[in-house]
Amino acid sequence: MRIAVVDGQGGGIGRHITEKLRRALPEDVEILALGTNAVATAGMLRAGANEGATGESAVVYNASRVDIIVGPIGILFPHAMLGEVTPRMAEALHDSPARKVLLPLTRQEVELVGLRKPEPLPHLVDELVARVRELVGGGPAGNT
């Protein structure tokens, strides 16, 4: 099982997700850090990703080679993250056959309706990790 964690800018969200996934999932699950920039990739690698790659080519190449893609929902929007998500990146991530488990965080002019009240980022990450753990086959997550 290969999971891509995609993030940009400072990589803080991706780092947080990677740390939690690494603790919650079996050792044989491979976590691939895909950063829109080197700072984001380095943060995810320090957090426990097995491998990392940076930039448009890396995201486009690897999007269809993973089983699950996680990150903020903005990774599906061209020019998100202050322009770091290129149209090719957004298209490759969207079109990937991988399951997408995304956080409802966006700085775009996009509103997501139908969600319960806004949750703090740590709660959202815990929910994301629990869902990924279910998909990997580890059953419902307890403390992550």
C-alpha positions in Angstrom: 0.0 0.0 0.0 1.4 3.4 -1.0 0.0 6.7 0.3 1.0 10.1 -1.1 0.9 13.0 1.3 0.7 16.2 -0.8 1.3 19.6 0.6 3.0 22.9 -0.2 4.0 26.2 1.2 5.7 25.4 4.6 4.5 21.8 4.6 3.0 22.0 8.1 -0.2 20.2 7.3 1.6 17.5 5.4 4.1 17.1 8.2 1.3 16.7 10.8 -0.5 14.2 8.6 2.7 12.2 8.0 3.5 12.0 11.7 0.1 10.7 12.5 -0.1 8.3 9.6 3.3 6.9 10.5 2.2 6.1 14.1 -1.2 4.7 13.1 -0.3 2.5 10.2 1.7 -0.7 9.8 5.4 -0.4 9.0 4.9 -2.0 5.5 2.7 0.9 4.4 4.8 3.3 2.3 4.3 7.0 2.7 5.4 9.2 -0.2 5.9 12.9 0.5 5.0 14.9 -2.6 5.7 18.6 -2.0 5.0 21.5 -4.2 8.3 22.9 -2.9 11.5 21.5 -1.2 10.6 22.9 2.2 7.2 21.0 2.3 8.9 17.8 1.1 11.7 18.0 3.7 9.2 18.6 6.5 7.2 15.5 5.5 10.4 13.4 5.2 11.5 14.5 8.7 8.0 13.4 9.9 8.5 9.9 8.7 7.8 9.6 5.0 9.7 6.8 3.3 10.5 8.8 0.2 9.9 12.3 -1.0 9.8 14.2 -4.3 9.3 17.8 -5.2 7.6 19.8 -7.9 5.2 19.5 -10.7 6.9 16.6 -12.5 7.1 14.5 -9.3 3.4 15.1 -8.4 2.2 14.3 -12.0 4.4 11.2 -12.3 3.5 9.7 -8.9 -0.2 10.6 -8.7 -1.3 7.5 -10.6 1.3 5.3 -8.8 -0.2 5.4 -5.3 -3.3 3.9 -3.7 -4.4 6.8 -1.5 -3.8 10.5 -1.8 -4.1 12.7 1.2 -3.8 16.5 1.9 -5.9 19.6 1.9 -8.6 19.8 -0.7 -6.8 22.7 -2.3 -4.4 20.3 -4.0 -7.3 19.7 -6.5 -7.5 23.4 -7.4 -5.2 24.9 -10.0 -3.2 27.8 -8.6 -4.1 26.9 -5.0 -1.5 27.4 -2.2 -0.6 30.9 -3.5 0.0 29.5 -7.0 2.1 26.5 -6.0 -0.4 23.9 -7.3 -0.1 24.0 -11.1 -2.9 23.1 -13.4 -1.0 19.9 -14.4 -0.6 18.9 -10.7 -4.3 19.5 -9.9 -5.4 17.6 -13.0 -3.0 14.6 -12.3 -4.2 14.4 -8.6 -7.9 14.7 -9.6 -7.6 12.1 -12.4 -5.6 9.6 -10.4 -7.4 6.4 -9.8 -6.2 6.6 -6.1 -8.7 7.2 -3.3 -8.5 10.8 -2.2 -8.9 11.5 1.5 -8.8 15.3 1.8 -9.1 17.9 4.5 -11.7 20.6 3.9 -9.2 23.5 4.1 -9.0 26.0 1.3 -8.0 29.6 0.9 -9.7 29.7 -2.5 -13.0 31.4 -3.1 -14.6 28.0 -2.5 -17.2 27.1 0.1 -17.9 23.5 1.1 -21.5 23.2 2.2 -22.9 20.3 4.1 -20.0 20.0 6.5 -20.6 20.2 10.2 -19.2 23.1 12.1 -15.6 24.0 11.4 -13.2 21.7 13.4 -9.7 22.6 14.5 -6.9 21.2 12.2 -5.7 18.6 14.7 -9.3 17.1 14.9 -9.5 17.0 11.1 -6.1 15.3 10.8 -7.2 12.7 13.4 -10.3 12.0 11.3 -8.3 11.8 8.1 -5.9 9.3 9.7 -8.7 7.2 11.0 -10.3 7.0 7.5 -6.9 6.1 5.9 -6.4 3.4 8.5 -9.8 1.9 7.7 -8.9 1.9 4.0 -5.5 0.2 4.6 -7.3 -2.5 6.5 -6.3 -1.7 10.0 -9.9 -1.3 11.2 -11.1 1.8 13.1 -8.4 3.9 14.5 -8.2 4.4 18.2 -5.7 7.0 19.5 -3.6 8.3 16.6 
